Amino acid sequence: MPLFAALGDAIRLRLVVRLCEQGSASISGLTAGTGVTRQAITKHLRIMQDSGLVRSTRRGRERLWQLNRQRLQDARRHLDLISKQWDDALGRLRHFVED
């Protein structure tokens, strides 16, 4: 799933955190203090955009990036479902072993 691939990188996770904290931010704002080049941040944002995790808007000469919180909620729902399936499977295994 592209969403989990987009979330499966430490730099992209840091970008998610920054966008959660700041709301929207420019490439300059997202690059500041990271030690990562603007080009690398842009590449990561494009991957995140392709998964629907972020979107951008133009404001003058600048492009502002925003987090699509709905996609994070989608990821959480998927993870909750997987967690429930594991809990159910472990419960069946425990029942089998104890009988």
Protein Blocks (a to p, Z undefined) as FASTA:
>chain_A
ZZlmmmmpfklmmmmmmmmmnopacfklmmgonlpafklmmmmmmmmmmnopaccddehj
bccddddfklmmmmmmmmmmmmmmmmmmmmmmmmmmmZZ
